[in-house]
Amino acid sequence: MIHFHNVTKEYENQTALRNITFSVGKGEMVFITGHSGSGKTTLLKLIYLAEKIDKGSISVSGWELEKLAESGIPFLRRNIGIVFQDFKLLANRNVFENVALALRIRGMGEKEIKGKVFEALKTVYLRHKTDSYPKALSGGEQQKVVIARAIVADPTVLLADEPTGNLDPDTASGIIRTFKEINACGTTVLIATHNRELFRNTGRRVIKLDAGNLIGEELG
Amino acid sequence: MKFLPYSFNISIQSLIRDKWINLLSMVTIAAGLFIISLAFFLAYNIDMATEKLPEKFTMLLYLEDNLQKEYTDNIINSVKKNKAVLSVKYISKEDALKELKSALKNSNYIFEGLEENPLPDALELKLRKDLVGPETAKKISEEVLKIKGVSEVDYGETFLSTIQYIRIGIKTIGIIMAIILSAGIIFVCYSTVKMLYYRRQEEFETFKLLGATRGFIRAPFIFEGAIIGLGGGLLSLFGMYVFYYMVILKFSVTIPFFKMILFPSDLFLVLPFLGMLLGIAGAALALGRLKY
Protein backbone atom coordinates (compact mmCIF):
# COMPACT_ATOMS: atom_id res chain seq x y z
CA MET A 1 0.00 0.00 0.00
CA ILE A 2 2.72 2.49 1.05
CA HIS A 3 6.34 1.95 0.02
CA PHE A 4 9.27 4.23 0.86
CA HIS A 5 12.52 3.42 -0.91
CA ASN A 6 15.69 5.31 0.09
CA VAL A 7 13.74 8.53 0.57
CA THR A 8 15.66 11.67 1.49
CA LYS A 9 14.20 15.08 2.19
CA GLU A 10 16.27 18.18 2.83
CA TYR A 11 15.40 21.72 3.89
CA GLU A 12 18.12 24.29 3.16
CA ASN A 13 21.11 22.08 3.99
CA GLN A 14 19.27 20.37 6.83
CA THR A 15 18.30 16.77 6.30
CA ALA A 16 14.77 16.09 7.55
CA LEU A 17 14.73 12.44 6.40
CA ARG A 18 17.67 10.33 5.32
CA ASN A 19 17.45 7.17 3.18
CA ILE A 20 14.16 6.01 4.63
CA THR A 21 12.93 2.62 3.45
CA PHE A 22 9.86 0.85 4.79
CA SER A 23 6.53 -0.56 3.66
CA VAL A 24 3.03 -0.56 5.08
CA GLY A 25 0.68 -3.26 3.89
CA LYS A 26 -2.95 -2.89 2.97
CA GLY A 27 -5.20 -2.78 6.03
CA GLU A 28 -2.33 -2.31 8.46
CA MET A 29 -2.32 0.18 11.33
CA VAL A 30 1.20 1.48 11.93
CA PHE A 31 2.59 4.05 14.36
CA ILE A 32 5.52 6.33 13.57
CA THR A 33 7.23 7.64 16.62
CA GLY A 34 10.15 9.83 17.55
CA HIS A 35 10.99 13.04 19.34
CA SER A 36 9.99 16.45 18.04
CA GLY A 37 11.97 17.21 14.89
CA SER A 38 12.65 13.53 14.17
CA GLY A 39 10.88 13.80 10.79
CA LYS A 40 7.45 12.29 11.53
CA THR A 41 5.42 15.15 10.04
CA THR A 42 7.73 15.44 7.02
CA LEU A 43 7.29 11.72 6.36
CA LEU A 44 3.50 12.09 6.37
CA LYS A 45 3.66 15.22 4.22
CA LEU A 46 5.65 13.32 1.60
CA ILE A 47 2.84 10.79 1.36
CA TYR A 48 0.25 13.42 0.36
CA LEU A 49 2.85 15.49 -1.50
CA ALA A 50 2.62 18.59 0.65
CA GLU A 51 6.42 18.27 0.36
CA LYS A 52 8.36 17.10 -2.65
CA ILE A 53 10.70 14.14 -2.55
CA ASP A 54 14.36 15.08 -3.03
CA LYS A 55 15.74 11.57 -3.49
CA GLY A 56 14.31 8.06 -3.58
CA SER A 57 10.82 6.90 -4.42
CA ILE A 58 7.44 6.57 -2.75
CA SER A 59 4.42 4.66 -3.95
CA VAL A 60 0.98 5.03 -2.38
CA SER A 61 -1.90 2.80 -3.53
CA GLY A 62 -0.05 2.30 -6.81
CA TRP A 63 0.71 6.00 -7.40
CA GLU A 64 4.39 6.64 -8.11
CA LEU A 65 4.70 9.95 -6.30
CA GLU A 66 8.03 11.12 -7.72
CA LYS A 67 6.55 10.79 -11.23
CA LEU A 68 3.20 12.36 -10.44
CA ALA A 69 2.39 15.58 -12.32
CA GLU A 70 1.04 18.56 -10.38
CA SER A 71 -2.38 18.07 -11.95
CA GLY A 72 -2.52 14.56 -10.48
CA ILE A 73 -1.92 15.65 -6.87
CA PRO A 74 -5.60 16.42 -6.07
CA PHE A 75 -6.59 12.93 -7.22
CA LEU A 76 -3.87 11.32 -5.09
CA ARG A 77 -5.11 13.28 -2.08
CA ARG A 78 -8.65 12.08 -2.64
CA ASN A 79 -7.42 8.56 -1.79
CA ILE A 80 -5.92 9.74 1.46
CA GLY A 81 -7.73 10.93 4.57
CA ILE A 82 -5.62 13.31 6.63
CA VAL A 83 -5.94 14.22 10.28
CA PHE A 84 -3.86 17.38 10.57
CA GLN A 85 -1.97 18.29 13.70
CA ASP A 86 -3.44 21.81 13.57
CA PHE A 87 -6.91 20.49 12.57
CA LYS A 88 -7.37 22.89 9.61
CA LEU A 89 -11.07 23.28 10.33
CA LEU A 90 -12.82 26.19 8.62
CA ALA A 91 -14.03 28.54 11.34
CA ASN A 92 -16.83 30.02 9.21
CA ARG A 93 -18.43 26.66 8.48
CA ASN A 94 -20.31 24.43 10.89
CA VAL A 95 -19.42 20.81 11.64
CA PHE A 96 -21.61 19.46 8.85
CA GLU A 97 -20.10 21.79 6.24
CA ASN A 98 -16.54 21.10 7.40
CA VAL A 99 -17.03 17.37 6.97
CA ALA A 100 -19.07 17.77 3.76
CA LEU A 101 -16.27 19.81 2.15
CA ALA A 102 -14.26 16.66 1.44
CA LEU A 103 -17.24 15.32 -0.55
CA ARG A 104 -18.14 18.57 -2.30
CA ILE A 105 -14.59 18.70 -3.62
CA ARG A 106 -15.29 15.32 -5.19
CA GLY A 107 -18.44 16.69 -6.83
CA MET A 108 -20.83 14.48 -4.88
CA GLY A 109 -24.58 15.17 -4.89
CA GLU A 110 -26.36 16.78 -1.91
CA LYS A 111 -28.36 13.69 -0.94
CA GLU A 112 -25.32 11.44 -0.90
CA ILE A 113 -23.32 14.06 0.99
CA LYS A 114 -25.95 14.25 3.72
CA GLY A 115 -25.99 10.49 4.25
CA LYS A 116 -22.22 10.13 4.28
CA VAL A 117 -21.59 13.09 6.58
CA PHE A 118 -24.10 11.86 9.15
CA GLU A 119 -22.57 8.38 9.00
CA ALA A 120 -19.03 9.76 9.52
CA LEU A 121 -20.20 11.93 12.43
CA LYS A 122 -21.88 8.89 13.94
CA THR A 123 -18.61 6.96 13.73
CA VAL A 124 -16.86 9.62 15.81
CA TYR A 125 -19.88 10.01 18.16
CA LEU A 126 -20.53 13.60 17.13
CA ARG A 127 -23.90 13.33 15.39
CA HIS A 128 -25.45 15.77 17.90
CA LYS A 129 -22.95 18.54 17.05
CA THR A 130 -23.83 18.87 13.35
CA ASP A 131 -24.75 22.55 13.51
CA SER A 132 -22.00 23.68 15.89
CA TYR A 133 -19.11 25.81 14.75
CA PRO A 134 -15.51 24.75 15.50
CA LYS A 135 -15.04 27.51 18.10
CA ALA A 136 -17.88 26.10 20.16
CA LEU A 137 -16.27 22.64 20.35
CA SER A 138 -13.70 21.25 22.78
CA GLY A 139 -10.26 20.13 21.52
CA GLY A 140 -11.34 16.49 21.54
CA GLU A 141 -14.53 17.28 19.62
CA GLN A 142 -12.61 19.30 17.05
CA GLN A 143 -10.22 16.37 16.63
CA LYS A 144 -13.21 14.09 16.03
CA VAL A 145 -14.58 16.45 13.37
CA VAL A 146 -11.20 16.30 11.62
CA ILE A 147 -11.31 12.50 11.77
CA ALA A 148 -14.86 12.50 10.40
CA ARG A 149 -13.73 14.74 7.53
CA ALA A 150 -10.78 12.42 6.88
CA ILE A 151 -12.88 9.25 6.69
CA VAL A 152 -16.06 10.59 5.10
CA ALA A 153 -14.92 9.86 1.54
CA ASP A 154 -13.82 6.28 2.38
CA PRO A 155 -10.10 6.78 1.75
CA THR A 156 -7.82 3.79 1.29
CA VAL A 157 -5.20 5.38 3.53
CA LEU A 158 -5.70 7.43 6.70
CA LEU A 159 -2.83 9.58 7.97
CA ALA A 160 -2.90 11.17 11.43
CA ASP A 161 -0.30 13.64 12.63
CA GLU A 162 -0.16 13.83 16.44
CA PRO A 163 -3.90 13.17 16.66
CA THR A 164 -3.94 13.30 20.44
CA GLY A 165 -1.49 16.18 20.85
CA ASN A 166 -3.38 18.35 23.34
CA LEU A 167 -5.97 15.90 24.55
CA ASP A 168 -6.43 14.39 27.99
CA PRO A 169 -5.62 10.65 28.32
CA ASP A 170 -9.27 9.52 28.27
CA THR A 171 -10.11 11.50 25.12
CA ALA A 172 -6.84 10.35 23.54
CA SER A 173 -7.64 6.68 24.11
CA GLY A 174 -11.12 7.31 22.70
CA ILE A 175 -9.54 8.73 19.54
CA ILE A 176 -7.22 5.72 19.19
CA ARG A 177 -10.22 3.43 19.64
CA THR A 178 -11.89 5.25 16.75
CA PHE A 179 -8.79 4.72 14.57
CA LYS A 180 -8.87 1.01 15.41
CA GLU A 181 -12.51 0.82 14.35
CA ILE A 182 -11.73 2.59 11.08
CA ASN A 183 -8.76 0.26 10.53
CA ALA A 184 -10.98 -2.73 11.23
CA CYS A 185 -13.04 -1.70 8.20
CA GLY A 186 -9.96 -2.19 6.00
CA THR A 187 -8.48 1.31 5.88
CA THR A 188 -4.70 1.50 6.14
CA VAL A 189 -3.88 3.78 9.07
CA LEU A 190 -0.58 5.57 9.70
CA ILE A 191 -0.33 7.54 12.94
CA ALA A 192 2.59 9.82 13.79
CA THR A 193 2.94 10.43 17.52
CA HIS A 194 5.56 11.12 20.16
CA ASN A 195 3.26 9.71 22.84
CA ARG A 196 4.39 6.14 23.55
CA GLU A 197 1.30 5.48 25.66
CA LEU A 198 -0.81 5.49 22.52
CA PHE A 199 0.72 2.35 21.01
CA ARG A 200 1.73 0.53 24.17
CA ASN A 201 0.17 -2.93 24.21
CA THR A 202 -1.62 -2.41 20.92
CA GLY A 203 0.34 -5.15 19.17
CA ARG A 204 0.78 -2.82 16.16
CA ARG A 205 3.97 -2.08 14.24
CA VAL A 206 5.86 0.99 15.43
CA ILE A 207 8.43 2.68 13.17
CA LYS A 208 10.99 4.68 15.11
CA LEU A 209 12.61 7.83 13.75
CA ASP A 210 15.45 9.82 15.21
CA ALA A 211 16.89 12.98 13.64
CA GLY A 212 15.62 11.97 10.21
CA ASN A 213 16.89 8.39 10.37
CA LEU A 214 14.83 5.25 10.64
CA ILE A 215 16.36 3.58 13.67
CA GLY A 216 14.19 0.52 13.94
CA GLU A 217 10.82 -1.10 14.29
CA GLU A 218 9.02 -2.75 17.18
CA LEU A 219 5.61 -4.03 18.12
CA GLY A 220 3.57 -1.84 20.38
CA MET B 1 -18.00 20.25 -13.23
CA LYS B 2 -20.54 18.84 -10.77
CA PHE B 3 -19.21 21.27 -8.18
CA LEU B 4 -20.33 24.34 -10.14
CA PRO B 5 -23.65 24.87 -8.29
CA TYR B 6 -21.73 24.72 -5.00
CA SER B 7 -19.10 27.14 -6.36
CA PHE B 8 -21.87 29.52 -7.41
CA ASN B 9 -23.34 29.40 -3.89
CA ILE B 10 -19.92 30.08 -2.39
CA SER B 11 -19.44 33.07 -4.70
CA ILE B 12 -22.83 34.52 -3.70
CA GLN B 13 -21.95 34.09 -0.02
CA SER B 14 -18.60 35.78 -0.60
CA LEU B 15 -20.22 38.64 -2.52
CA ILE B 16 -22.58 39.23 0.41
CA ARG B 17 -19.83 38.85 3.02
CA ASP B 18 -17.54 41.37 1.32
CA LYS B 19 -20.41 43.48 -0.02
CA TRP B 20 -18.72 46.89 0.31
CA ILE B 21 -15.56 45.94 -1.58
CA ASN B 22 -17.63 44.27 -4.26
CA LEU B 23 -20.04 47.19 -4.53
CA LEU B 24 -17.13 49.60 -4.87
CA SER B 25 -15.67 47.47 -7.66
CA MET B 26 -19.06 47.34 -9.39
CA VAL B 27 -19.42 51.13 -9.27
CA THR B 28 -15.87 51.61 -10.60
CA ILE B 29 -16.56 49.18 -13.44
CA ALA B 30 -19.88 50.92 -14.12
CA ALA B 31 -18.07 54.29 -14.39
CA GLY B 32 -15.60 52.85 -16.90
CA LEU B 33 -18.33 51.20 -18.95
CA PHE B 34 -20.38 54.40 -18.82
CA ILE B 35 -17.55 56.34 -20.47
CA ILE B 36 -17.13 53.62 -23.11
CA SER B 37 -20.89 53.75 -23.73
CA LEU B 38 -20.79 57.51 -24.13
CA ALA B 39 -18.16 57.18 -26.86
CA PHE B 40 -20.25 54.46 -28.50
CA PHE B 41 -23.36 56.62 -28.10
CA LEU B 42 -21.64 59.53 -29.84
CA ALA B 43 -20.25 57.37 -32.67
CA TYR B 44 -23.63 55.71 -33.15
CA ASN B 45 -25.48 59.01 -33.45
CA ILE B 46 -22.93 60.52 -35.83
CA ASP B 47 -23.18 57.37 -37.91
CA MET B 48 -26.96 57.65 -37.96
CA ALA B 49 -26.81 61.33 -38.84
CA THR B 50 -24.39 60.81 -41.70
CA GLU B 51 -25.96 57.55 -42.92
CA LYS B 52 -28.38 59.33 -45.28
CA LEU B 53 -25.80 61.65 -46.75
CA PRO B 54 -24.70 59.21 -49.49
CA GLU B 55 -28.27 59.10 -50.85
CA LYS B 56 -28.19 62.86 -51.35
CA PHE B 57 -24.66 62.95 -52.71
CA THR B 58 -24.32 63.98 -56.37
CA MET B 59 -21.46 64.73 -58.75
CA LEU B 60 -21.83 67.40 -61.40
CA LEU B 61 -20.09 67.00 -64.77
CA TYR B 62 -19.95 70.26 -66.75
CA LEU B 63 -19.90 69.75 -70.50
CA GLU B 64 -18.19 71.82 -73.14
CA ASP B 65 -20.36 74.31 -75.06
CA ASN B 66 -22.29 73.38 -78.20
CA LEU B 67 -21.94 69.62 -78.02
CA GLN B 68 -24.20 67.73 -80.40
CA LYS B 69 -26.91 65.56 -78.79
CA GLU B 70 -25.31 62.42 -80.16
CA TYR B 71 -22.01 63.35 -78.53
CA THR B 72 -23.71 64.06 -75.21
CA ASP B 73 -25.43 60.64 -75.36
CA ASN B 74 -22.03 59.03 -75.90
CA ILE B 75 -20.69 60.75 -72.79
CA ILE B 76 -23.73 59.57 -70.78
CA ASN B 77 -23.19 55.98 -71.96
CA SER B 78 -19.48 56.09 -71.08
CA VAL B 79 -20.23 57.40 -67.60
CA LYS B 80 -22.96 54.79 -67.04
CA LYS B 81 -20.42 52.01 -67.66
CA ASN B 82 -18.76 52.81 -64.33
CA LYS B 83 -20.08 50.35 -61.73
CA ALA B 84 -20.13 52.97 -58.98
CA VAL B 85 -22.57 55.16 -60.95
CA LEU B 86 -26.21 54.57 -60.08
CA SER B 87 -27.90 57.12 -62.38
CA VAL B 88 -27.08 59.94 -64.76
CA LYS B 89 -29.36 62.93 -65.35
CA TYR B 90 -28.85 65.44 -68.14
CA ILE B 91 -29.37 69.11 -67.14
CA SER B 92 -29.42 71.53 -70.07
CA LYS B 93 -27.94 74.99 -69.62
CA GLU B 94 -31.49 76.42 -69.93
CA ASP B 95 -32.81 74.22 -67.14
CA ALA B 96 -29.79 75.08 -65.02
CA LEU B 97 -30.42 78.82 -65.44
CA LYS B 98 -34.12 78.36 -64.66
CA GLU B 99 -33.23 76.51 -61.50
CA LEU B 100 -30.70 79.14 -60.53
CA LYS B 101 -33.21 81.91 -61.07
CA SER B 102 -35.80 80.16 -58.95
CA ALA B 103 -33.23 79.63 -56.21
CA LEU B 104 -32.25 83.31 -56.32
CA LYS B 105 -35.67 84.75 -56.96
CA ASN B 106 -35.14 87.49 -54.35
CA SER B 107 -31.88 88.57 -56.01
CA ASN B 108 -32.99 88.67 -59.62
CA TYR B 109 -31.01 91.86 -60.23
CA ILE B 110 -27.97 89.61 -60.63
CA PHE B 111 -29.32 88.45 -63.97
CA GLU B 112 -30.08 91.98 -65.27
CA GLY B 113 -28.05 92.83 -68.38
CA LEU B 114 -27.19 89.19 -68.94
CA GLU B 115 -27.25 88.71 -72.70
CA GLU B 116 -26.12 85.14 -72.86
CA ASN B 117 -26.65 82.10 -70.62
CA PRO B 118 -23.24 81.68 -68.94
CA LEU B 119 -24.06 78.22 -67.52
CA PRO B 120 -22.86 75.06 -69.28
CA ASP B 121 -24.84 71.89 -69.95
CA ALA B 122 -24.25 69.37 -67.16
CA LEU B 123 -24.71 65.75 -66.10
CA GLU B 124 -25.82 64.95 -62.54
CA LEU B 125 -24.39 61.64 -61.30
CA LYS B 126 -25.74 59.68 -58.36
CA LEU B 127 -23.39 57.06 -56.96
CA ARG B 128 -24.19 53.72 -55.36
CA LYS B 129 -24.82 54.37 -51.63
CA ASP B 130 -22.23 51.90 -50.43
CA LEU B 131 -19.53 53.30 -52.67
CA VAL B 132 -19.91 56.96 -51.79
CA GLY B 133 -16.64 58.23 -50.35
CA PRO B 134 -13.88 60.70 -51.11
CA GLU B 135 -11.71 58.08 -52.80
CA THR B 136 -14.42 56.72 -55.13
CA ALA B 137 -15.59 60.22 -56.00
CA LYS B 138 -12.03 61.31 -56.76
CA LYS B 139 -11.42 58.23 -58.93
CA ILE B 140 -14.62 58.76 -60.91
CA SER B 141 -13.82 62.44 -61.27
CA GLU B 142 -10.40 61.62 -62.73
CA GLU B 143 -11.91 59.06 -65.11
CA VAL B 144 -14.71 61.26 -66.45
CA LEU B 145 -12.36 64.20 -66.95
CA LYS B 146 -10.57 62.04 -69.50
CA ILE B 147 -13.76 61.83 -71.59
CA LYS B 148 -13.70 64.31 -74.42
CA GLY B 149 -16.41 66.90 -73.98
CA VAL B 150 -16.30 67.00 -70.14
CA SER B 151 -14.77 70.27 -69.03
CA GLU B 152 -15.09 70.19 -65.23
CA VAL B 153 -16.26 68.01 -62.32
CA ASP B 154 -17.66 69.26 -59.02
CA TYR B 155 -18.51 66.95 -56.12
CA GLY B 156 -17.86 68.79 -52.83
CA GLU B 157 -14.54 67.12 -52.16
CA THR B 158 -13.89 68.97 -48.88
CA PHE B 159 -17.35 68.16 -47.49
CA LEU B 160 -16.99 64.46 -48.22
CA SER B 161 -13.51 64.30 -46.70
CA THR B 162 -14.59 66.18 -43.58
CA ILE B 163 -17.49 63.79 -42.94
CA GLN B 164 -15.16 60.85 -43.48
CA TYR B 165 -12.56 62.30 -41.08
CA ILE B 166 -15.17 62.95 -38.39
CA ARG B 167 -16.51 59.39 -38.62
CA ILE B 168 -13.06 57.79 -38.59
CA GLY B 169 -11.85 60.14 -35.85
CA ILE B 170 -14.72 59.39 -33.51
CA LYS B 171 -14.47 55.67 -34.12
CA THR B 172 -10.72 55.69 -33.49
CA ILE B 173 -11.03 57.72 -30.31
CA GLY B 174 -13.87 55.43 -29.22
CA ILE B 175 -11.81 52.31 -29.83
CA ILE B 176 -8.75 53.72 -28.03
CA MET B 177 -10.90 54.77 -25.07
CA ALA B 178 -12.61 51.39 -25.02
CA ILE B 179 -9.25 49.59 -24.95
CA ILE B 180 -7.81 51.78 -22.18
CA LEU B 181 -10.95 51.62 -20.06
CA SER B 182 -11.38 47.89 -20.63
CA ALA B 183 -7.83 47.39 -19.34
CA GLY B 184 -8.81 49.53 -16.35
CA ILE B 185 -11.91 47.44 -15.71
CA ILE B 186 -9.92 44.22 -15.96
CA PHE B 187 -7.47 45.70 -13.45
CA VAL B 188 -10.28 46.56 -11.02
CA CYS B 189 -11.61 42.99 -11.21
CA TYR B 190 -8.07 41.64 -10.96
CA SER B 191 -7.39 43.63 -7.77
CA THR B 192 -10.72 42.76 -6.18
CA VAL B 193 -10.39 39.04 -6.83
CA LYS B 194 -6.73 39.02 -5.78
CA MET B 195 -7.67 40.70 -2.51
CA LEU B 196 -10.53 38.29 -1.89
CA TYR B 197 -8.23 35.38 -2.71
CA TYR B 198 -5.55 36.49 -0.24
CA ARG B 199 -8.16 36.94 2.47
CA ARG B 200 -9.21 33.33 2.03
CA GLN B 201 -5.86 31.82 1.11
CA GLU B 202 -5.63 29.71 4.27
CA GLU B 203 -9.02 28.22 3.47
CA PHE B 204 -7.81 27.31 -0.02
CA GLU B 205 -4.71 25.63 1.36
CA THR B 206 -7.07 23.32 3.25
CA PHE B 207 -9.13 22.83 0.08
CA LYS B 208 -5.99 21.75 -1.78
CA LEU B 209 -4.94 19.35 0.98
CA LEU B 210 -8.37 17.75 0.82
CA GLY B 211 -7.99 17.12 -2.92
CA ALA B 212 -9.56 20.19 -4.52
CA THR B 213 -8.64 20.74 -8.15
CA ARG B 214 -7.67 24.13 -9.55
CA GLY B 215 -11.11 24.35 -11.11
CA PHE B 216 -12.83 23.86 -7.74
CA ILE B 217 -10.80 26.67 -6.15
CA ARG B 218 -11.03 29.01 -9.11
CA ALA B 219 -14.70 28.58 -10.00
CA PRO B 220 -16.17 30.74 -7.18
CA PHE B 221 -13.79 33.58 -8.12
CA ILE B 222 -14.67 33.33 -11.78
CA PHE B 223 -18.34 33.53 -10.79
CA GLU B 224 -17.56 36.49 -8.53
CA GLY B 225 -15.69 38.27 -11.34
CA ALA B 226 -18.58 37.59 -13.72
CA ILE B 227 -21.20 38.82 -11.24
CA ILE B 228 -19.21 41.96 -10.34
CA GLY B 229 -18.69 42.67 -14.06
CA LEU B 230 -22.34 41.98 -14.85
CA GLY B 231 -23.40 44.25 -11.99
CA GLY B 232 -21.11 46.99 -13.29
CA GLY B 233 -22.56 46.53 -16.78
CA LEU B 234 -26.14 46.79 -15.54
CA LEU B 235 -25.31 49.83 -13.42
CA SER B 236 -23.70 51.60 -16.39
CA LEU B 237 -26.71 50.69 -18.54
CA PHE B 238 -28.96 52.24 -15.93
CA GLY B 239 -26.67 55.30 -15.90
CA MET B 240 -26.86 55.61 -19.69
CA TYR B 241 -30.64 55.28 -19.63
CA VAL B 242 -30.95 57.96 -16.96
CA PHE B 243 -28.52 60.17 -18.90
CA TYR B 244 -30.58 59.76 -22.07
CA TYR B 245 -33.98 60.38 -20.50
CA MET B 246 -33.00 63.00 -17.96
CA VAL B 247 -30.51 65.00 -20.04
CA ILE B 248 -30.95 64.41 -23.76
CA LEU B 249 -34.74 64.23 -23.87
CA LYS B 250 -35.08 67.13 -21.43
CA PHE B 251 -32.90 69.30 -23.67
CA SER B 252 -34.83 68.26 -26.74
CA VAL B 253 -37.79 70.32 -25.50
CA THR B 254 -35.81 73.53 -25.94
CA ILE B 255 -33.27 72.39 -28.54
CA PRO B 256 -35.03 70.45 -31.33
CA PHE B 257 -31.71 69.07 -32.61
CA PHE B 258 -31.57 66.81 -29.53
CA LYS B 259 -34.69 65.02 -30.78
CA MET B 260 -32.55 63.42 -33.47
CA ILE B 261 -30.34 61.75 -30.87
CA LEU B 262 -31.20 58.07 -30.45
CA PHE B 263 -30.49 55.53 -27.71
CA PRO B 264 -28.58 52.59 -29.25
CA SER B 265 -30.60 49.51 -28.34
CA ASP B 266 -27.46 47.36 -28.72
CA LEU B 267 -26.32 48.72 -25.36
CA PHE B 268 -28.97 46.63 -23.57
CA LEU B 269 -27.05 43.49 -24.53
CA VAL B 270 -23.52 44.78 -25.01
CA LEU B 271 -23.03 46.48 -21.64
CA PRO B 272 -23.95 43.58 -19.32
CA PHE B 273 -22.16 41.08 -21.57
CA LEU B 274 -19.01 43.22 -21.87
CA GLY B 275 -18.98 43.83 -18.11
CA MET B 276 -19.28 40.11 -17.45
CA LEU B 277 -16.56 39.26 -19.94
CA LEU B 278 -14.14 41.81 -18.49
CA GLY B 279 -14.96 40.59 -14.97
CA ILE B 280 -14.14 37.01 -15.92
CA ALA B 281 -10.91 38.11 -17.60
CA GLY B 282 -9.84 40.06 -14.51
CA ALA B 283 -10.63 37.13 -12.20
CA ALA B 284 -8.82 34.62 -14.42
CA LEU B 285 -5.73 36.85 -14.52
CA ALA B 286 -5.79 37.36 -10.76
CA LEU B 287 -5.83 33.64 -10.03
CA GLY B 288 -3.02 32.87 -12.45
CA ARG B 289 -1.47 29.48 -11.93
CA LEU B 290 -2.27 27.84 -8.63
CA LYS B 291 0.58 25.83 -7.15
CA TYR B 292 0.21 22.61 -5.23
Interface residues (C-beta under 8 A of the other chain):
Chain A: Y48 L49 A50 E70 S71 I73 P74 F75 L76 R77 R78 I82 F84 K88 L90 L101 A102 R104 I105 R106 G107 M108 G109 R149
Chain B: M1 K2 F3 Y6 E203 E205 T206 F207 K208 L209 L210 G211 A212 T213 R214 F216 K291 Y292
